[in-house]
Amino acid sequence: MSRDNESAAVVGLALAAVPKPLRSAGLRERLLGSVVAPGWRAWRGRVAALWDLGEDAVETIFQQAERPLAWSNTDFEGVVAFHLDGGPRTTGADVGLVRVASGAHFPAHSHAGSEEYVVLEGTMRFADGRRESAGDRLYNDASVTHGYVAEGDVVLAVVVRGALTPAP
């Protein structure tokens, strides 16, 4: 066998050992969407689960949130909110998006119930030095007091149960 034929045979064996790709309707698009989706859209699935909505509904909400007038002021400087109706599992909760301007301090507080959120953008730096960044999903029960500083503009998808209570 010539050297060229031997090389071709080795390459042929190597290619034969490569598994055939799995085919699933929409798999490629879902994978690419989860990897290359710009900004908040990368976390659409996590937000859909948090808000108990379908991903199409979350996409529509994200589009609505692109309008500055869709946001309302809060009692905290540098913090605005976008309120919405979540799915059945969020009944009675305050559901929406919260944007905290870069450098703004969200004061230490707790909730009468719980707070669950997905960080969509930016980084939250807590007093204990911990940082939560885009893609992190967190849960705080009523016993947790927390506050943070926004490193870059921070956007959170939230489900809050119970009134916010400022820390003493």
C-alpha positions in Angstrom: 0.0 0.0 0.0 1.4 3.4 -0.9 1.9 6.1 1.7 -1.0 8.2 0.1 -3.4 5.1 0.2 -2.3 4.4 3.8 -3.0 8.0 4.8 -6.4 7.9 3.1 -7.3 4.7 4.8 -6.4 6.1 8.3 -8.5 9.2 7.5 -11.4 7.0 6.4 -11.3 5.0 9.6 -11.2 8.1 11.7 -14.2 9.6 9.9 -16.1 6.3 10.2 -15.6 6.5 14.0 -17.2 10.0 14.2 -20.8 9.5 15.5 -23.6 10.6 13.2 -25.3 13.9 14.4 -28.6 13.6 16.2 -31.5 15.3 14.4 -34.2 17.0 16.3 -36.7 19.5 15.0 -35.5 22.9 16.0 -32.5 21.6 18.0 -29.9 23.6 16.1 -31.9 26.8 16.5 -32.5 26.3 20.2 -28.8 25.6 20.8 -27.7 28.6 18.8 -30.3 30.8 20.4 -29.2 29.8 23.9 -25.5 30.4 23.0 -25.6 33.5 20.9 -28.8 35.2 21.9 -28.0 38.9 22.6 -28.5 40.3 26.1 -31.5 39.2 28.1 -32.6 36.8 25.5 -29.9 34.4 26.5 -31.8 33.8 29.7 -35.3 33.6 28.2 -35.9 30.0 29.3 -34.9 30.8 32.9 -37.2 33.8 32.9 -40.1 31.8 31.4 -39.8 29.2 34.2 -39.5 32.0 36.8 -42.6 33.9 35.5 -44.5 30.7 34.7 -44.9 31.9 31.1 -44.0 30.5 27.7 -40.8 31.7 26.0 -42.8 33.5 23.3 -44.6 35.5 25.9 -41.3 36.4 27.6 -39.9 37.5 24.2 -43.0 39.8 23.7 -42.4 41.2 27.2 -38.7 41.8 26.4 -39.8 43.7 23.3 -42.2 45.8 25.3 -39.5 46.6 27.8 -37.4 48.1 25.1 -39.7 51.2 25.3 -38.4 53.6 28.0 -42.0 54.7 28.8 -42.9 51.1 29.8 -40.9 51.5 33.0 -42.0 53.3 36.1 -40.1 55.0 38.9 -39.7 53.4 42.3 -39.0 54.8 45.8 -35.3 54.2 45.2 -33.0 56.5 43.3 -31.6 54.9 40.1 -34.2 52.1 40.2 -37.1 51.6 37.8 -39.5 48.8 37.4 -41.6 47.1 34.6 -44.6 45.3 36.1 -46.4 42.5 34.4 -48.8 39.6 34.9 -47.0 36.2 35.3 -48.5 32.8 34.9 -50.7 30.9 37.5 -47.9 30.0 39.8 -47.1 33.7 40.4 -50.6 34.7 41.4 -50.5 37.3 44.2 -46.8 38.1 43.6 -45.2 41.2 42.2 -43.8 40.1 38.9 -41.6 42.0 36.5 -38.3 43.6 35.6 -36.2 45.8 37.8 -33.4 48.0 36.4 -30.8 49.5 38.7 -28.5 52.1 37.3 -24.7 51.5 37.4 -23.3 52.6 40.8 -26.8 52.8 42.5 -27.2 51.2 45.9 -30.3 49.1 46.4 -30.7 49.4 50.2 -30.6 46.5 52.6 -34.1 45.0 52.9 -36.1 41.8 53.4 -39.5 40.6 52.2 -42.6 39.5 54.1 -42.6 36.5 51.8 -39.9 35.5 49.3 -38.0 37.0 46.4 -36.7 35.0 43.4 -34.9 36.5 40.5 -32.8 36.0 37.4 -30.0 38.4 36.7 -30.3 39.5 33.0 -27.6 42.1 32.9 -24.8 43.5 35.0 -23.4 42.4 38.4 -24.8 42.8 41.9 -22.1 43.3 44.6 -23.4 42.4 48.1 -22.0 43.7 51.4 -20.4 40.3 52.1 -18.4 40.6 48.8 -20.5 38.0 47.0 -21.3 38.9 43.4 -24.3 37.7 41.2 -24.1 38.2 37.5 -26.1 37.7 34.3 -27.6 34.2 34.2 -27.6 33.7 38.0 -31.0 32.6 39.4 -31.4 33.3 43.1 -34.0 32.7 45.8 -34.3 34.6 49.1 -36.8 33.6 51.8 -38.3 36.0 54.3 -35.3 35.5 56.7 -32.8 36.9 54.2 -31.8 40.6 54.5 -29.9 41.8 51.5 -28.8 44.9 49.6 -26.3 45.5 46.9 -24.5 47.9 44.6 -25.0 47.7 40.8 -21.8 47.1 38.9 -22.9 48.2 35.5 -26.6 48.6 34.8 -28.3 45.7 36.5 -31.5 44.2 35.1 -33.4 41.5 37.1 -36.4 39.4 36.2 -38.2 39.1 39.6 -41.1 37.4 41.4 -41.6 39.0 44.8 -44.0 37.7 47.4 -44.7 40.1 50.3 -43.9 43.7 50.9 -40.3 45.0 50.9 -39.2 45.9 54.4 -36.1 48.2 54.9 -33.5 46.8 57.2 -33.1 48.6 60.5 
